[in-house]
């Protein structure tokens, strides 16, 4: 099952008000479905990859019920605030020894916010309010697991999360069913800063150092009228160009991304938009499959490019074809 996705809400007027809506903190973590069957726990990314080995501190989730499916986020706290950089590193952990070391030094907490299956019953057609009530009854005192709090006043929560430098607010319609894999306006997200996942379609070297990564060209899949991403004749995704990202690629971060891109097959220019020759000069185009997170000041109105983007990390838990058409 793929998780339900939120639609960006309107900055003005902001989170909806009234008793029809509930509001949660938008945590800066990794979205994971916790699937328990017969005592075995799987932690599934949005790309349906099981990364339970990376989070040994969450194994107690397997004791909640014999048959269970939760939706939530794995969050790592640093200095009292969620740190995306630290939790996303856990996704790459594949050995028990490394995972145990990270669990001991910087443990993650699973913040559960939805209950999708219990004892063989599919709860997704039920309204959010009923699923939430069942979640509160089922989820007891489990190590490294918490209920994500719910608030009545979305505007006030947005102001408080801004002051505390948290990621933002997620507003949910109380009557809404859970729609696996769909992006719905029954869930609205209000981030304080634009962080989005984008696809790398190419890279160019650092000025004066042709063997070193200087910037990556990024974009998002172009969708057809049916909402399905368009592909070229050779099957590769077609991307809408969102610009170059160079900030944040100094040192180990850039070297690690360069090593990953070296494993990706070269490809023809993957973007539907033409870019200036000076911008493309010296670039290497790759098959659009590596997903990374960037932060920016939003999109420029004239060019539809990310303003002052900075690289935040690789998202091995996401598939390029699952990304929306707009950030």
BAKOL-854329 format. One record per residue: residue in three letters; x, y, z of N, C-alpha, C in turn. Coordinates in steps of 0.001 Angstrom, whole numbers, plus 500000, padded with zeros to 6 digits. Atoms other than C-alpha are relative to their C-alpha. Layout:
N
   residuo      n_X      n_Y      n_Z     ca_X     ca_Y     ca_Z      c_X      c_Y      c_Z
       ALA        X        Y        Z        X        Y        Z        X        Y        Z
...
REM end
This chain:
327
   residuo      n_X      n_Y      n_Z     ca_X     ca_Y     ca_Z      c_X      c_Y      c_Z
       UNK   500840   498799   500000   500000   500000   500000   500872   501247   500000
       UNK   499322   498709   500001   501164   503517   499206   499262   500959   500933
       UNK   500674   499084   499077   500455   506270   501770   499200   501076   499274
       UNK   500780   498860   500484   497847   508981   501235   500865   501247   500093
       UNK   499156   498814   500076   499395   512326   500286   499160   501265   500156
       UNK   500675   498720   499790   498518   515921   501154   500225   500934   498816
       UNK   499907   498966   501022   497887   518783   498742   500462   501305   500651
       UNK   499621   498701   499415   499611   522158   499326   498779   500880   500215
       UNK   501102   499103   499696   497171   524496   501048   500303   501423   499557
       UNK   499826   498606   500386   496625   528138   500154   500606   500790   501163
       UNK   499343   499204   498962   498956   530464   502062   499009   500966   500639
       UNK   501095   499155   499518   496015   532862   502344   498699   499341   499556
       UNK   500094   499602   498586   493744   532227   504218   500782   499133   500975
       UNK   499279   500864   499085   495907   529420   505658   499181   498783   500388
       UNK   500708   501207   499595   494723   526323   507549   498509   500252   500175
       UNK   501449   499815   499861   490942   525830   507408   499581   499983   501468
       UNK   500494   499925   498624   488969   526581   510557   498674   499265   500109
       UNK   501295   500620   499761   485926   524988   512146   500107   498558   500428
       UNK   499989   501352   499436   484939   521630   513628   500183   498892   498975
       UNK   499843   501037   501027   485197   519803   510284   501454   499604   499789
       UNK   498577   500225   500247   489000   519932   510437   500761   499740   501297
       UNK   499030   500218   498924   491776   518636   512697   501376   500355   499460
       UNK   498695   499498   500428   495371   519838   512623   501117   499306   500787
       UNK   498853   500673   499403   498703   518139   513292   501277   500752   499630
       UNK   498684   499461   500341   502330   519204   513357   500552   499229   498813
       UNK   499331   500638   501135   504119   518502   510086   501431   499695   500426
       UNK   498699   500407   499470   507108   516528   511333   501033   499894   498884
       UNK   498901   500028   500973   510469   516712   509578   500666   498633   500053
       UNK   499492   501358   499888   510916   512961   509284   499823   499212   498723
       UNK   500170   500915   501121   510660   509922   507021   498650   499308   500141
       UNK   501319   500629   499988   507147   508749   506174   500156   498480   499887
       UNK   499886   501454   499987   506813   505048   507007   498660   499375   500370
       UNK   501110   500844   499602   503969   502563   507028   500561   498856   500838
       UNK   499572   501081   499110   504426   500157   509965   499034   498840   499834
       UNK   500829   501146   500339   503094   496782   508805   500387   498827   500890
       UNK   499747   501109   499079   502804   494041   511463   499100   498830   499612
       UNK   500730   501242   500259   501809   490484   510605   500686   498866   500732
       UNK   499510   501174   499272   502254   487519   512949   501340   500276   500680
       UNK   498817   499677   499226   504860   489273   515054   501161   500559   499227
       UNK   498919   499449   500820   506969   490537   512139   499666   501428   499605
       UNK   500170   498589   500343   507433   494270   511606   500717   500330   498705
       UNK   499382   499393   501175   508052   495855   508230   499757   501507   500065
       UNK   500116   498548   500081   508717   499592   507916   500179   500386   498543
       UNK   500043   499818   501445   507758   500571   504381   500057   501471   499621
       UNK   499889   498649   500519   508861   503738   502593   498896   500236   498977
       UNK   500986   499686   501035   506682   505521   500051   500226   499184   498738
       UNK   499711   500868   501132   508428   503377   497434   499825   498531   500318
       UNK   500303   501361   499552   507339   500230   499358   501256   499167   500270
       UNK   498767   500686   499612   510887   499383   500424   500003   499809   501509
       UNK   499968   500311   498576   511223   497668   503812   501366   500382   500575
       UNK   498746   499556   499396   513849   499461   505932   499983   499770   501516
       UNK   500090   500271   498565   513021   497920   509329   501372   499742   500612
       UNK   498663   500271   499466   516670   496835   509702   500691   501274   500457
       UNK   499349   498731   499668   517645   500513   509922   499496   500600   501302
       UNK   500606   499420   498807   515424   501182   512964   499725   498920   501056
       UNK   500226   501057   499003   515972   498454   515584   499273   500492   501248
       UNK   500670   499476   498821   514644   500774   518315   498478   500016   499851
       UNK   501444   499986   500229   511183   500540   516717   499384   498600   499980
       UNK   500501   501370   500096   510826   496749   516959   498799   499746   500902
       UNK   501134   500202   499093   508320   497086   519846   498664   500256   499315
       UNK   501245   499821   500749   505733   498159   517253   499360   498655   499670
       UNK   500517   501330   500327   505400   494442   516504   499145   499418   501120
       UNK   500772   500518   498859   503822   493932   519941   498631   500672   500150
       UNK   501265   499262   499862   500892   496340   519406   498811   499105   499689
       UNK   501077   500909   500401   498729   493732   517630   500589   498943   499081
       UNK   499548   501062   500903   499019   490510   515651   499952   500446   498544
       UNK   500179   499534   501378   497813   492255   512507   499677   501484   500053
       UNK   500078   498548   499803   498284   496006   512138   500670   500729   498850
       UNK   499339   499113   500959   499051   498754   509638   499826   501436   500469
       UNK   499984   498618   499536   500014   502214   510914   500611   500897   498945
       UNK   499349   498969   500796   500864   505393   509063   500621   500997   500973
       UNK   499331   499051   499112   503390   507756   510631   501344   500410   499449
       UNK   498673   499520   500397   506859   509263   510533   501039   499600   501035
       UNK   498853   500197   499125   510217   508276   511956   500733   501336   500095
       UNK   499436   498669   499757   511691   511417   513524   501188   499879   500948
       UNK   498838   499926   499119   515114   512084   515056   500117   501418   500530
       UNK   499936   498682   499377   515354   514959   517523   501451   500381   500280
       UNK   498679   499435   499707   518485   517125   517743   499770   501400   500556
       UNK   500197   498696   499379   518519   520059   520136   498546   500342   500209
       UNK   501414   499761   499738   514814   519618   520809   499140   500165   498766
       UNK   500773   499859   501232   513776   519827   517137   500299   498833   499065
       UNK   499758   501076   500960   513349   517216   514403   501119   500372   499035
       UNK   498905   499790   500945   516431   516829   512192   499829   499044   498826
       UNK   500166   500842   501183   515703   515577   508694   501335   499390   499571
       UNK   498689   500488   500445   519418   515255   507906   500414   498747   500759
       UNK   499573   501148   499209   519955   512802   510748   499104   498782   499774
       UNK   500866   501159   500191   516899   510640   510151   500129   499434   498595
       UNK   499894   500513   501365   517384   510409   506369   501254   499152   499833
       UNK   498803   500838   500034   520872   508980   506968   499687   498567   500403
       UNK   500341   501337   499538   519199   506039   508669   499486   499125   498854
       UNK   500572   500760   501116   517522   505018   505403   501067   499194   499288
       UNK   498914   500672   500709   520919   504039   503997   500631   498889   500827
       UNK   499381   500980   499110   521767   501779   506963   499481   498605   499674
       UNK   500414   501344   500420   521754   498107   505942   500564   498895   500881
       UNK   499432   501028   499141   523748   496301   508649   499499   500158   501427
       UNK   500504   499965   498627   522598   495375   512141   500911   500808   500907
       UNK   499058   499314   499108   525779   496695   513774   499891   501512   499863
       UNK   500102   498555   500230   525530   500148   512164   498668   500530   500508
       UNK   501317   499554   499549   521813   500361   512909   499923   500059   501524
       UNK   500011   500001   498540   522301   499436   516559   500807   501177   500551
       UNK   499177   498873   499559   525026   502067   516906   499238   501317   499864
       UNK   500770   498777   500204   522815   504794   515451   498795   500055   500925
       UNK   501140   500037   499092   519855   503672   517528   500400   500379   501418
       UNK   499531   499692   498648   521944   504030   520670   500422   501459   500136
       UNK   499454   498646   499900   523498   507405   519846   498996   501076   499600
       UNK   500977   499023   500463   520625   509150   518052   498716   499282   499609
       UNK   501173   500829   500289   517405   507142   518368   498887   500775   499305
       UNK   501168   499434   500673   514344   507742   516250   498750   499683   500808
       UNK   501325   500214   499423   510760   508038   517473   499001   499858   498856
       UNK   501052   500154   500998   507827   506740   515430   498773   500762   500473
       UNK   501169   499187   499684   505057   509349   515477   498839   499508   499142
       UNK   501117   500615   500721   501893   507478   514519   498844   500977   499887
       UNK   501141   499097   500162   499012   509469   513046   498794   499368   499304
       UNK   501170   500623   500616   496729   506927   511340   500067   498485   500179
       UNK   500143   501446   499871   495478   503341   511726   499205   499506   498796
       UNK   500574   500391   501286   494732   501604   508407   499470   498569   499979
       UNK   500464   501391   499940   494283   497929   509305   500190   499488   501417
       UNK   499894   500575   498660   493624   496062   512543   499292   498661   500025
       UNK   500557   501351   499874   493114   492319   513056   499209   499589   498766
       UNK   500615   500407   501259   492282   491784   509395   498945   500935   499464
       UNK   501020   499053   500448   489857   494711   509154   500636   501191   499298
       UNK   499547   498832   500754   490474   497370   506499   499259   501227   500521
       UNK   500613   498804   499418   489851   500714   508210   500034   501208   499068
       UNK   499825   498833   500873   490668   502951   505229   498687   500637   499544
       UNK   501238   499314   500405   486988   503519   504216   499372   500829   501115
       UNK   500587   499267   498884   486189   504874   507693   500452   501453   499992
       UNK   499547   498606   499901   486327   508633   508373   501228   500112   500897
       UNK   498782   499777   499207   489548   510028   509824   499687   499973   501490
       UNK   500322   499917   498571   487810   510667   513176   499869   498614   500623
       UNK   500144   501357   499485   486925   506976   513589   501340   499281   500046
       UNK   498676   500634   500010   490403   505825   512605   500867   500559   501122
       UNK   499225   499373   498935   491943   508304   515031   499578   499460   501371
       UNK   500492   500525   498727   489729   507093   517883   500520   498581   500235
       UNK   499492   501364   499879   490745   503494   517177   501503   499996   500262
       UNK   498559   499905   499787   494419   504485   517006   500317   500339   501449
       UNK   499758   499603   498618   494235   506141   520410   499731   498860   500978
       UNK   500286   501140   499127   492714   502977   521914   501074   498918   499883
       UNK   499062   501102   500260   495240   500615   520316   501417   500317   500453
       UNK   498594   499670   499783   498510   502494   520735   500222   500382   501463
       UNK   499741   499744   498591   499559   502215   524364   501412   500506   500223
       UNK   498657   499555   499619   502909   502747   526077   501035   499127   499303
       UNK   499062   500758   500826   505252   501498   523332   501312   500778   499917
       UNK   498717   499282   500064   508991   502346   523483   500237   500634   498633
       UNK   499621   499255   501211   510095   504951   520928   498812   500215   499053
       UNK   501192   499773   500820   506503   505392   519696   499073   500971   500723
       UNK   500919   499029   499427   504115   508289   520251   498852   500266   499024
       UNK   501076   499473   500830   500770   509507   518992   500360   501415   499563
       UNK   499817   498632   500454   501128   512586   516840   498832   500830   500530
       UNK   501098   499240   499383   499124   515253   518752   499086   500645   498957
       UNK   501008   499351   500844   495948   516743   517259   499558   501292   500665
       UNK   500372   498678   499487   494942   520405   517631   498751   500502   499275
       UNK   501248   499474   500558   491697   522287   517030   500215   501267   499167
       UNK   499793   498686   500628   493080   525711   515957   501207   499942   499069
       UNK   498915   500119   500964   495120   525425   512762   500828   501259   499871
       UNK   499274   498734   500143   496014   529125   512528   500957   500204   501172
       UNK   499138   499857   498834   497371   529163   516062   501152   499009   499953
       UNK   498935   501004   500107   499307   525940   515479   501037   500423   498968
       UNK   499059   499538   501021   500826   527427   512334   500932   501059   500570
       UNK   499183   498953   499390   502030   530457   514321   500988   499417   500999
       UNK   499130   500607   498985   503443   528319   517146   501122   499196   499340
       UNK   498964   500799   500660   505264   525938   514794   501011   500888   499281
       UNK   499051   499064   500604   506766   528928   512988   500969   500533   501055
       UNK   499152   499478   498920   508060   530356   516275   500994   498947   500484
       UNK   499137   501070   499514   509512   526972   517243   500858   499388   498897
       UNK   499197   500425   501145   511119   526531   513816   499740   498547   499626
       UNK   500407   501319   500467   509175   523372   513053   499600   500091   498531
       UNK   500184   500017   501451   508294   522294   509537   498695   500635   499548
       UNK   501269   499433   500424   504653   523332   509429   498827   499261   500595
       UNK   501269   500545   499503   501071   522104   509811   499361   499151   498909
       UNK   500781   500848   500887   498993   519326   508261   498557   500019   500495
       UNK   501427   499922   499647   495200   519860   508251   499249   498862   499317
       UNK   500702   501173   500516   492875   516870   507827   498495   500140   500231
       UNK   501446   499978   499885   489159   516734   507129   499553   498779   500823
       UNK   500361   501072   499077   487605   514687   509937   499154   498905   499338
       UNK   500895   500966   500644   485121   512967   507598   500681   499204   498892
       UNK   499367   500572   501192   487705   511867   505024   500437   498554   500212
       UNK   499415   501341   499980   488477   508220   504251   501488   500088   499671
       UNK   498578   500056   500354   492073   507150   503707   500093   499499   498565
       UNK   499897   500331   501421   492897   507100   499994   501447   499623   499675
       UNK   498608   500428   500214   496070   505008   499491   500559   500481   498670
       UNK   499298   499593   501213   498522   506484   497000   499451   501228   499326
       UNK   500612   498836   500647   496314   509492   496237   500365   501288   500726
       UNK   499799   498666   499443   496985   513182   496751   498633   500680   500055
       UNK   501375   499549   499801   493826   514706   498196   499944   501357   500696
       UNK   500230   498734   499305   492507   518080   499273   499300   499783   501341
       UNK   500461   500290   498642   491076   516331   502323   501142   500111   500996
       UNK   498802   499751   499196   494643   516628   503635   500726   501186   499365
       UNK   499323   498800   500503   496271   520061   503266   501262   500244   500811
       UNK   498745   499745   499294   499886   520891   504098   500386   501466   499884
       UNK   499613   498592   499913   501188   524285   505182   501427   500073   500565
       UNK   498614   499934   499516   505010   524259   505365   500445   501442   500196
       UNK   499457   498660   499775   506956   527238   506697   501101   500342   499002
       UNK   499003   499778   501034   509656   526820   504108   499756   498954   498931
       UNK   500262   500928   501086   509493   525183   500720   501103   498956   499953
       UNK   499115   501144   500223   511175   521808   500902   499250   499067   499074
       UNK   500650   500898   500948   510414   519583   497971   500981   498948   499523
       UNK   499209   501070   500597   511627   516363   496432   499995   500192   498491
       UNK   499847   499795   501441   512951   516672   492874   500876   498889   499430
       UNK   499243   501044   500682   514589   514414   490306   501237   500606   499351
       UNK   498762   499557   500644   518204   514795   489165   500006   499486   498560
       UNK   499932   500373   501412   518409   514849   485372   501375   500195   499392
       UNK   498647   499785   500503   522051   515838   485030   500834   500725   501034
       UNK   499100   499282   499098   525065   517395   486669   501100   500676   499203
       UNK   498875   499318   500639   527876   519763   485831   501129   500122   501006
       UNK   498855   499977   499081   531395   519935   487270   500210   501376   500621
       UNK   499622   498762   499335   532739   522544   489620   500938   500788   499093
       UNK   499163   499152   500846   534366   525489   487852   501474   499792   500341
       UNK   498575   500200   499796   538054   524737   487381   500380   498622   500515
       UNK   499714   501349   499486   537712   521174   488723   499018   499047   499323
       UNK   500930   500731   500856   536178   519054   485989   499621   498632   500556
       UNK   500321   501314   499452   536228   515855   488054   499133   500079   501249
       UNK   500748   499844   498762   534253   517303   490959   498618   500580   499738
       UNK   501377   499547   500168   530494   517786   491195   499836   501441   500478
       UNK   500229   498612   499621   529538   521448   491177   498534   500328   500206
       UNK   501440   499734   499907   525762   521451   490655   499242   498893   499291
       UNK   500865   500969   500680   522879   519215   489631   498834   500739   499361
       UNK   501198   499501   500676   520081   519947   487173   498811   499177   500485
       UNK   501121   500729   499403   516712   519068   488703   498681   500388   499352
       UNK   501329   499739   500520   513079   518855   487700   498983   499083   500631
       UNK   501086   500861   499536   509746   517149   488288   499315   499377   498789
       UNK   500629   500672   501139   507838   514662   486102   498880   500824   499382
       UNK   501112   499386   500727   505542   516079   483428   498864   498989   499950
       UNK   501144   500904   499965   502076   514561   483846   499088   500229   498801
       UNK   500973   499909   501067   499605   513811   481076   498627   500352   500536
       UNK   501361   499660   499561   495869   514618   481173   499427   498987   500991
       UNK   500493   501044   499099   495296   511309   483006   500738   499987   501334
       UNK   499244   499935   498755   497746   512312   485743   501181   499060   500063
       UNK   498885   500949   500036   500302   509692   484700   501222   500695   499401
       UNK   498799   499348   500532   503917   510883   484171   500301   499579   498564
       UNK   499659   500268   501392   504954   511165   480525   501415   499450   499897
       UNK   498685   500605   500217   507894   509166   479195   500426   500188   498551
       UNK   499454   499918   501351   510178   509479   476184   499878   498636   499324
       UNK   500120   501244   500761   510335   506815   473473   500785   498859   500636
       UNK   499188   501053   499375   513044   504951   475419   499525   499641   501404
       UNK   500576   500347   498715   510859   504840   478528   500410   500889   501158
       UNK   499563   499140   498904   512652   507514   480563   498983   501114   500255
       UNK   500928   498932   499630   510648   510132   482428   500350   501308   499298
       UNK   499799   498645   500488   510172   513569   480907   499841   500939   501181
       UNK   499987   499117   498844   510955   516329   483375   499765   501450   499605
       UNK   500092   498541   500113   509962   519967   483756   501178   500583   500759
       UNK   498767   499484   499412   513144   521934   484458   499703   501005   501112
       UNK   500158   499092   498871   513344   523644   487856   501290   500702   500383
       UNK   498775   499255   499759   516936   524852   487718   501171   499158   500472
       UNK   498770   500619   499493   520424   524089   489025   500070   500150   501504
       UNK   499793   499956   498559   521244   523273   492625   501482   499768   500271
       UNK   498584   500126   499671   524808   523928   493794   500266   500169   501480
       UNK   499825   499778   498569   524453   525141   497360   499747   498707   500769
       UNK   500150   501191   499183   524900   522381   499921   500760   498798   499496
       UNK   499288   501128   500592   527084   520200   497691   501494   500008   500282
       UNK   498578   499972   499664   530439   521108   499192   500352   498797   500877
       UNK   499483   501030   499101   532538   518443   500857   499373   498634   499789
       UNK   500437   501391   500048   531219   515000   501720   498648   499829   499326
       UNK   501328   500115   500602   527632   515692   500616   500095   499911   498479
       UNK   499843   500017   501447   528691   516459   497052   500702   498757   499512
       UNK   499267   501203   500397   531154   513571   496903   499106   498772   500039
       UNK   500907   501136   499879   528498   511131   498081   498975   499981   498869
       UNK   500979   499934   501085   525942   512362   495538   500673   499694   498662
       UNK   499278   500273   501244   528556   512256   492761   500242   498509   499828
       UNK   499783   501446   500073   529362   508636   493602   498708   499270   499637
       UNK   501290   500612   500324   525661   507778   493443   499644   500223   498531
       UNK   500335   499692   501391   525170   509536   490089   500896   499251   499014
       UNK   499088   500753   500865   528187   507680   488681   499449   498603   499705
       UNK   500585   501324   500196   526138   504495   489033   498740   500038   499129
       UNK   501213   499836   500801   523231   505918   487004   500360   500054   498520
       UNK   499720   500043   501437   523079   505273   483271   499905   501381   499377
       UNK   500129   498730   500728   523790   508259   481020   498769   499969   499110
       UNK   501240   499923   500778   520822   509487   479023   500015   501244   499137
       UNK   500192   498775   500765   519675   512036   476487   499455   501076   500929
       UNK   500527   498869   499237   518655   515471   477733   498568   499688   500428
       UNK   501297   500510   499556   515626   514583   479924   498915   501049   500222
       UNK   500954   498942   499671   513934   517975   480301   499214   500432   498765
       UNK   500805   499530   501126   511084   519223   478127   500325   501455   499665
       UNK   499658   498596   500220   512345   522821   478521   501450   500104   499512
       UNK   498632   499703   500419   515396   524115   476691   500634   500950   501018
       UNK   499302   499084   499094   517997   525782   478921   501132   500665   499243
       UNK   498931   499301   500714   520642   528315   477890   501235   499128   499825
       UNK   498824   500813   500305   523722   526809   476277   501071   500137   501071
       UNK   498981   499787   498972   525973   528381   478904   499689   499193   501264
       UNK   500402   500750   498816   523970   526642   481620   500191   498505   499798
       UNK   499884   501429   500308   524086   523261   479870   501429   499581   499711
       UNK   498637   500326   500439   527752   523480   478821   500739   499166   501050
       UNK   499212   500848   499109   529866   520702   480310   499173   499049   500842
       UNK   500862   500835   499174   526855   518908   481786   499964   498564   499493
       UNK   500229   501411   500293   526370   515163   481913   498554   499684   500339
       UNK   501412   500307   499769   522766   513999   481516   499871   498543   500409
       UNK   500159   501352   499465   521601   510937   483422   498531   499604   499995
       UNK   501369   500500   499911   518526   508744   483566   499335   500573   501244
       UNK   500645   499322   498868   516040   510600   485811   499405   499009   501000
       UNK   500466   500963   499002   515780   508269   488793   500451   500330   501413
       UNK   499535   499626   498663   517723   509805   491690   499160   501163   500513
       UNK   500846   498980   499380   515418   511797   493982   500762   500646   501156
       UNK   499344   499272   498916   516833   514499   496265   499036   501033   500563
       UNK   500766   498918   499385   515355   517028   498671   500763   501301   499891
       UNK   499396   498662   500027   516006   520741   498237   499098   500950   500780
       UNK   500739   498891   499400   514975   523823   500171   500215   501229   499135
       UNK   499891   498813   500839   514292   527101   498406   499087   501089   500536
       UNK   500900   498896   499684   512536   530448   498596   498766   499968   499111
       UNK   501160   500138   500876   509866   529131   496248   500391   500099   498541
       UNK   499776   499938   501443   509486   529426   492481   499966   501437   499510
       UNK   500043   498682   500622   510329   532522   490471   498817   500055   499047
       UNK   501194   499865   500834   507271   533841   488640   500345   499975   498520
       UNK   499669   499854   501416   509035   534607   485375   500496   498690   499394
       UNK   499355   501169   500593   511147   531479   484840   499497   498667   500544
       UNK   500476   501242   499368   509387   528943   487066   501185   499138   500442
       UNK   498832   500683   499459   512731   528063   488638   500025   500141   501517
       UNK   499827   499912   498559   513552   527352   492263   500924   501164   500344
       UNK   499206   498843   499591   514890   530477   493986   500943   499603   501137
       UNK   498964   500267   499015   518147   530024   495885   499858   498598   500607
       UNK   500173   501359   499462   517800   526227   496185   501267   499494   500673
       UNK   498863   500636   499336   520030   524238   498523   499709   498517   500181
       UNK   500109   501460   499920   520640   520494   498549   499891   499548   501448
       UNK   500224   500491   498641   519375   518627   501623   500319   498528   500185
       UNK   499698   501422   499858   519956   514948   500892   499285   499162   498964
       UNK   500597   500954   500932   519087   511907   498790   498789   499354   500648
       UNK   501208   500653   499503   515614   510374   499148   499882   498617   499362
       UNK   500105   501365   500523   516079   506644   498563   498654   499375   500303
       UNK   501326   500534   499674   512599   506148   500013   498930   500435   499009
       UNK   500975   499492   500968   510921   507917   497059   500357   499558   498588
       UNK   499816   500296   501404   510439   506963   493405   499715   501247   499174
       UNK   500152   498801   500817   510795   509618   490717   498595   500112   499411
       UNK   501306   499941   500656   507518   508669   489017   498855   500297   500961
       UNK   501054   499710   499012   505578   509172   492264   499920   501474   500372
       UNK   499973   498608   499593   506473   512848   492574   498939   500817   499265
       UNK   501025   499168   500657   503888   515568   491819   500627   500827   498882
       UNK   499528   499185   501135   504140   517864   488795   500517   501356   500477
       UNK   499589   498719   499455   504596   520944   490974   500594   499797   501381
       UNK   499442   500145   498654   506733   521443   494130   498973   500305   501082
REM end
